[in-house]
Amino acid sequence: MPAQARTAAVRPQWANARRIVVKIGSSLLVDRAQGRPKSAWLEALADDVSDLVAKGKEVIIVSSGAIALGRHLLNFPKGELPLEQSQAAAAVGQISLSSVYQSVFKARNLNAAQILLTLGDTEQRRRYLNARQTIETLLGLKVVPVVNENDTVATTEIRYGDNDRLSARVASMVSADCLVLLSDIEGLYTAPPNVSQDAALVEEVRQITAEIEGMAGSAGTELSKGGMVTKIEAGKIALASGCNMVITSGKVFNPLKALGEGARCTWFLAPSDPVTARKRWIAGQLEPKGVVAVDAGAERALLAGKSLLPAGITRVEGSFERGDSVVIRGPDGGEIGRGLIAYATAEAQLIIGKKSSEIASILGHAGRAAMIHRDDMVLARS
């Protein structure tokens, strides 16, 4: 694999990161033609991790590859597999994947641990705290946790579906300083570089706006599934949780070492404001059930630290219950933040655009004055 081109000197966001989550996709880890791990690449990555641990850093890996390995062992055909075959492939491949990681880290005097997560492990507060404590304990013992979605039990309705967002949730869960998405592309471009000759690498993103989301493409494009769209979604989770994120090429040997030497990449920088444990959980662990769109006045109020009142809401989308997580979008369609909504869809539809004093007469009972209270909200903009 070729060496990656270098840009500026190493970023403080990387140099100063104490706890790092690294996401590895199947295409980087598994030779699909052979159905085997790319051993030389993984050995080089293990060298990188070993070097980081030796410097006092803690590293967590979120790894794909179980299904890719298992489907080859089971002689499944190419193409998308039905859920039951994907789960069978994951069950078989997970053993191989764990053995590979155990072997490469043992050779470097490090222990590896396998952690399988489902959506419910982060959606439910108690299970989230248990998973967090397990990872904390392993890191305290100088173990390298290797995390993957528990594909053998997750159904279509209760799964993450991509390891970009899973890695962001893990980074949020463990209060990581930096999330590294190793990709087949160097970072976020202003347009797909394989389509546009004018595409330029975006080296730094401080806020994920509608314009940034547009650069990632839309559903149905080549980069949408498991591509840049899910990486931008991961960025929203990470940044709202106070974790910096970087997208860089994994199609090189020693990609983490290259990153430390100034490899080409895109940095997503989190605001410096500290994030409380509860707000980190809201921002990073809950799957949004709907969307609440607000007008310009409400947007200004939210950015000033106010709660979201029904009067400033222009529409709601989705199907949600009281206490569910929803995305808050501004007049430009960009995400302002996320929060726990105080009303179910049916009631929310009735009171949007109304004054809080009218809620009781409209619904027939007294409800909360705010649709989303500021204590139940995490902003993506500042």
C-alpha positions as CSV (number, residue, x, y, z in Angstrom):
1,M,0.0,0.0,0.0
2,P,1.3,3.5,-0.8
3,A,2.3,6.0,1.8
4,Q,-0.2,8.7,2.3
5,A,0.6,12.3,1.4
6,R,1.3,14.6,4.3
7,T,-0.1,18.0,5.0
8,A,0.6,20.2,8.0
9,A,2.2,19.3,11.3
10,V,0.3,17.1,13.7
11,R,-2.8,18.6,15.2
12,P,-3.0,19.1,19.0
13,Q,-6.4,17.3,18.8
14,W,-4.3,14.2,18.0
15,A,-1.2,14.9,20.0
16,N,-3.2,15.6,23.2
17,A,-5.8,12.9,22.8
18,R,-5.6,10.5,25.7
19,R,-8.5,8.2,24.8
20,I,-8.9,7.3,21.1
21,V,-11.5,5.2,19.3
22,V,-10.5,3.8,15.9
23,K,-13.1,2.5,13.4
24,I,-12.0,-0.1,10.9
25,G,-14.3,-1.1,7.9
26,S,-14.5,-4.5,6.3
27,S,-12.9,-3.4,3.0
28,L,-9.8,-2.3,4.9
29,L,-9.6,-5.4,7.0
30,V,-10.7,-8.3,4.8
31,D,-9.6,-9.4,1.4
32,R,-13.0,-10.2,0.0
33,A,-11.6,-12.3,-2.9
34,Q,-9.7,-14.6,-0.5
35,G,-12.1,-14.3,2.4
36,R,-9.1,-13.7,4.7
37,P,-7.9,-10.8,6.8
38,K,-5.3,-8.5,5.2
39,S,-2.6,-9.7,7.6
40,A,0.2,-7.3,6.6
41,W,-2.1,-4.3,7.0
42,L,-3.4,-5.5,10.3
43,E,0.1,-6.1,11.6
44,A,1.0,-2.6,10.7
45,L,-2.1,-1.2,12.4
46,A,-1.3,-3.2,15.6
47,D,2.1,-1.6,15.6
48,D,0.5,1.8,15.6
49,V,-1.8,0.8,18.4
50,S,1.1,-0.6,20.4
51,D,3.0,2.6,20.0
52,L,0.1,4.7,21.1
53,V,-0.4,2.5,24.2
54,A,3.3,2.8,25.0
55,K,2.9,6.6,25.0
56,G,0.2,6.3,27.7
57,K,-2.8,6.5,25.4
58,E,-5.9,4.3,25.6
59,V,-7.2,2.8,22.3
60,I,-10.5,1.2,21.5
61,I,-11.2,-0.4,18.2
62,V,-14.6,-0.6,16.5
63,S,-14.2,-3.3,13.8
64,S,-16.2,-4.6,11.0
65,G,-15.3,-7.8,9.2
66,A,-17.2,-10.6,11.0
67,I,-19.8,-11.1,8.2
68,A,-17.2,-10.7,5.5
69,L,-15.1,-13.5,7.0
70,G,-18.1,-15.7,7.9
71,R,-19.8,-15.6,4.5
72,H,-16.6,-16.9,2.8
73,L,-16.3,-19.8,5.3
74,L,-20.0,-20.6,4.7
75,N,-19.7,-20.3,0.9
76,F,-22.5,-17.7,0.7
77,P,-23.0,-16.0,-2.7
78,K,-21.9,-12.4,-3.4
79,G,-24.4,-9.6,-2.9
80,E,-26.6,-8.6,0.0
81,L,-27.6,-11.5,2.3
82,P,-31.0,-12.0,4.0
83,L,-30.9,-11.2,7.7
84,E,-30.8,-14.8,8.9
85,Q,-27.8,-15.6,6.7
86,S,-26.0,-12.4,7.8
87,Q,-26.5,-13.4,11.4
88,A,-25.1,-16.9,10.6
89,A,-22.1,-15.4,8.8
90,A,-21.5,-13.1,11.8
91,A,-21.6,-15.9,14.2
92,V,-19.0,-17.9,12.3
93,G,-16.9,-14.9,11.3
94,Q,-16.8,-13.4,14.8
95,I,-14.7,-16.3,16.1
96,S,-12.2,-15.8,13.3
97,L,-12.1,-12.0,13.8
98,S,-11.5,-12.3,17.5
99,S,-8.7,-14.8,17.0
100,V,-7.0,-12.5,14.5
101,Y,-7.1,-9.5,16.9
102,Q,-6.0,-11.6,19.9
103,S,-3.0,-13.0,17.9
104,V,-1.7,-9.6,16.6
105,F,-2.0,-7.9,19.9
106,K,-0.6,-10.8,21.9
107,A,2.5,-10.6,19.7
108,R,3.0,-7.1,21.0
109,N,2.4,-8.0,24.6
110,L,-1.1,-6.6,24.7
111,N,-4.4,-8.3,25.5
112,A,-7.5,-7.8,23.4
113,A,-11.1,-8.1,24.5
114,Q,-14.2,-8.6,22.4
115,I,-17.3,-6.5,23.2
116,L,-20.5,-7.0,21.2
117,L,-23.1,-4.3,21.4
118,T,-26.7,-3.9,20.3
119,L,-28.7,-0.7,19.9
120,G,-30.4,-1.4,23.2
121,D,-27.1,-1.4,25.0
122,T,-26.8,2.3,24.4
123,E,-30.5,3.2,24.2
124,Q,-31.2,2.0,27.8
125,R,-29.4,4.1,30.4
126,R,-28.6,1.2,32.7
127,R,-27.2,-1.1,30.0
128,Y,-25.3,1.9,28.7
129,L,-23.6,2.5,32.1
130,N,-22.8,-1.2,32.4
131,A,-21.1,-1.2,29.0
132,R,-19.2,1.9,29.8
133,Q,-17.9,0.5,33.1
134,T,-16.8,-2.7,31.3
135,I,-14.8,-0.7,28.8
136,E,-13.4,1.5,31.6
137,T,-12.2,-1.5,33.5
138,L,-10.5,-3.1,30.5
139,L,-8.7,0.1,29.6
140,G,-7.5,0.3,33.2
141,L,-6.0,-3.1,32.8
142,K,-4.2,-2.0,29.6
143,V,-6.4,-4.2,27.4
144,V,-7.4,-3.2,23.9
145,P,-11.2,-3.5,23.6
146,V,-12.4,-4.6,20.1
147,V,-16.1,-3.6,19.7
148,N,-18.6,-4.7,17.0
149,E,-22.3,-4.7,16.6
150,N,-23.8,-8.0,17.9
151,D,-25.1,-9.0,14.4
152,T,-26.0,-12.4,15.6
153,V,-29.0,-11.2,17.6
154,A,-29.7,-7.7,16.2
155,T,-32.7,-7.5,13.9
156,T,-33.4,-4.9,11.2
157,E,-35.4,-2.8,13.6
158,I,-32.9,-2.8,16.5
159,R,-29.5,-2.5,14.8
160,Y,-27.1,0.3,14.1
161,G,-26.6,-0.8,10.5
162,D,-23.2,0.8,10.1
163,N,-20.1,1.0,12.3
164,D,-19.5,4.7,11.6
165,R,-22.3,5.6,13.9
166,L,-21.6,2.7,16.3
167,S,-18.0,4.0,16.7
168,A,-19.3,7.5,17.4
169,R,-21.7,6.1,20.1
170,V,-18.8,4.2,21.6
171,A,-16.7,7.3,21.6
172,S,-19.5,9.2,23.3
173,M,-20.1,6.4,25.8
174,V,-16.4,6.3,27.0
175,S,-15.9,10.1,26.8
176,A,-13.2,9.7,24.1
177,D,-11.0,12.6,23.1
178,C,-10.8,11.6,19.5
179,L,-12.6,9.3,17.0
180,V,-10.7,8.1,14.0
181,L,-12.7,6.9,11.0
182,L,-10.3,4.9,8.7
183,S,-11.8,5.2,5.3
184,D,-11.1,4.4,1.6
185,I,-11.0,8.1,1.0
186,E,-8.8,10.8,2.7
187,G,-11.6,12.8,4.1
188,L,-14.6,15.0,3.2
189,Y,-14.5,16.6,-0.2
190,T,-16.6,19.5,-1.5
191,A,-17.9,17.0,-4.1
192,P,-17.3,13.3,-4.9
193,P,-13.6,13.4,-6.1
194,N,-14.3,10.5,-8.6
195,V,-17.0,12.6,-10.3
196,S,-15.8,16.3,-10.0
197,Q,-12.4,17.5,-11.0
198,D,-12.9,20.6,-8.9
199,A,-13.5,18.6,-5.7
200,A,-11.3,19.9,-2.9
201,L,-10.5,18.3,0.5
202,V,-12.1,20.0,3.4
203,E,-9.4,20.0,6.0
204,E,-11.4,21.3,9.0
205,V,-15.1,21.3,10.0
206,R,-16.2,23.3,13.1
207,Q,-19.9,22.9,12.6
208,I,-21.9,20.4,10.6
209,T,-24.2,22.7,8.6
210,A,-26.6,21.9,5.8
211,E,-23.8,22.8,3.4
212,I,-21.5,20.2,5.0
213,E,-24.3,17.6,4.9
214,G,-24.8,18.4,1.2
215,M,-21.1,17.6,0.4
216,A,-21.6,14.1,1.7
217,G,-24.2,13.3,-1.0
218,S,-27.7,12.0,-0.5
219,A,-29.5,8.7,-0.3
220,G,-28.9,6.6,-3.3
221,T,-25.5,8.0,-4.3
222,E,-22.3,6.0,-4.3
223,L,-21.1,7.5,-1.1
224,S,-24.3,7.3,0.8
225,K,-24.5,3.9,2.4
226,G,-21.5,3.0,4.6
227,G,-19.9,6.1,3.0
228,M,-19.7,9.8,3.7
229,V,-23.3,10.2,4.8
230,T,-22.9,7.9,7.7
231,K,-19.6,9.5,8.6
232,I,-21.3,12.9,8.8
233,E,-23.9,11.4,11.0
234,A,-21.1,10.0,13.2
235,G,-19.6,13.4,13.3
236,K,-22.8,14.9,14.7
237,I,-22.8,12.3,17.5
238,A,-19.1,12.8,18.3
239,L,-19.1,16.6,18.2
240,A,-22.2,16.9,20.3
241,S,-20.6,14.6,22.9
242,G,-17.4,16.8,23.0
243,C,-15.3,14.4,21.0
244,N,-13.2,15.5,18.0
245,M,-13.4,13.3,14.9
246,V,-11.1,12.8,12.0
247,I,-11.6,11.0,8.7
248,T,-8.4,9.7,7.0
249,S,-7.3,7.1,4.6
250,G,-6.9,3.5,5.9
251,K,-5.7,2.3,2.5
252,V,-2.1,2.7,3.7
253,F,0.1,0.8,6.1
254,N,0.4,2.3,9.6
255,P,-2.5,4.8,9.1
256,L,-2.4,6.0,12.7
257,K,1.3,6.7,12.5
258,A,0.6,8.6,9.2
259,L,-2.1,10.6,10.9
260,G,0.3,11.6,13.6
261,E,2.8,12.7,10.9
262,G,0.3,15.0,9.3
263,A,-1.5,12.8,6.7
264,R,-4.2,14.3,4.6
265,C,-7.5,14.2,6.4
266,T,-10.6,16.1,7.6
267,W,-10.9,17.1,11.2
268,F,-14.2,17.7,12.8
269,L,-13.6,19.9,15.9
270,A,-15.9,19.7,18.9
271,P,-16.8,22.8,20.8
272,S,-14.7,23.3,23.9
273,D,-17.8,23.4,26.2
274,P,-17.8,20.5,28.6
275,V,-20.7,18.0,28.1
276,T,-22.4,16.5,31.1
277,A,-22.9,12.7,31.3
278,R,-26.7,13.0,30.7
279,K,-26.3,15.3,27.7
280,R,-23.6,13.1,26.3
281,W,-26.1,10.2,26.5
282,I,-28.8,12.3,24.8
283,A,-26.5,13.4,22.0
284,G,-24.7,10.2,21.3
285,Q,-26.7,7.2,22.4
286,L,-30.3,7.7,21.4
287,E,-31.7,7.0,18.0
288,P,-33.8,9.9,16.9
289,K,-37.5,9.0,16.3
290,G,-38.5,12.2,14.5
291,V,-37.7,15.8,13.5
292,V,-38.8,19.1,14.9
293,A,-38.4,22.1,12.5
294,V,-38.2,25.5,14.0
295,D,-38.4,29.1,12.7
296,A,-35.6,31.7,12.9
297,G,-36.8,33.2,16.1
298,A,-36.9,29.9,17.9
299,E,-33.4,29.1,16.5
300,R,-32.0,32.3,18.0
301,A,-33.7,31.5,21.4
302,L,-32.2,28.0,21.4
303,L,-28.7,29.3,20.7
304,A,-29.2,31.8,23.5
305,G,-29.8,28.9,25.9
306,K,-33.7,28.9,26.0
307,S,-36.0,25.9,25.9
308,L,-38.0,25.1,22.8
309,L,-41.6,26.3,23.0
310,P,-44.4,25.1,20.7
311,A,-44.8,28.6,19.2
312,G,-41.5,28.5,17.4
313,I,-42.1,25.1,15.8
314,T,-43.2,25.0,12.1
315,R,-43.6,21.2,11.7
316,V,-42.9,17.8,13.2
317,E,-42.0,14.6,11.4
318,G,-41.8,11.0,12.4
319,S,-43.5,8.8,15.0
320,F,-42.4,9.4,18.5
321,E,-43.6,9.1,22.1
322,R,-43.1,11.4,25.0
323,G,-39.5,11.2,26.1
324,D,-38.1,10.0,22.7
325,S,-35.1,11.7,21.1
326,V,-35.8,14.0,18.1
327,V,-33.6,16.1,15.8
328,I,-34.1,19.8,15.9
329,R,-33.7,21.5,12.5
330,G,-33.5,25.2,11.7
331,P,-35.0,27.1,8.8
332,D,-32.1,26.1,6.5
333,G,-32.7,22.4,7.2
334,G,-29.5,22.1,9.1
335,E,-29.4,20.3,12.4
336,I,-29.4,22.6,15.5
337,G,-29.4,19.9,18.1
338,R,-31.2,16.9,19.6
339,G,-33.4,16.6,22.6
340,L,-36.1,14.6,24.5
341,I,-39.5,15.7,23.4
342,A,-42.2,16.3,26.0
343,Y,-45.2,15.3,23.8
344,A,-46.1,12.3,21.5
345,T,-46.5,12.9,17.8
346,A,-50.3,13.3,17.9
347,E,-50.3,15.9,20.6
348,A,-47.3,17.7,19.2
349,Q,-49.1,18.1,15.9
350,L,-52.0,19.9,17.7
351,I,-49.9,22.5,19.6
352,I,-47.1,23.5,17.1
353,G,-47.2,27.2,16.5
354,K,-49.4,27.8,19.5
355,K,-48.6,29.7,22.7
356,S,-47.8,27.6,25.8
357,S,-50.8,29.2,27.6
358,E,-53.1,27.5,25.0
359,I,-51.8,24.0,25.6
360,A,-54.3,23.0,28.3
361,S,-57.4,24.2,26.3
362,I,-56.1,22.4,23.1
363,L,-55.2,19.1,24.7
364,G,-57.7,19.1,27.5
365,H,-55.0,18.7,30.1
366,A,-52.1,20.8,31.4
367,G,-48.8,19.7,29.9
368,R,-45.2,21.1,30.0
369,A,-44.8,24.6,28.7
370,A,-41.7,23.6,26.6
371,M,-41.8,21.1,23.8
372,I,-38.2,20.4,24.6
373,H,-36.7,21.7,27.9
374,R,-33.1,23.1,27.7
375,D,-32.0,20.5,30.2
376,D,-33.1,17.8,27.9
377,M,-31.4,19.3,24.8
378,V,-27.9,19.2,23.3
379,L,-27.0,21.8,20.7
380,A,-24.9,21.0,17.6
381,R,-24.4,24.7,16.9
382,S,-23.1,27.5,19.0
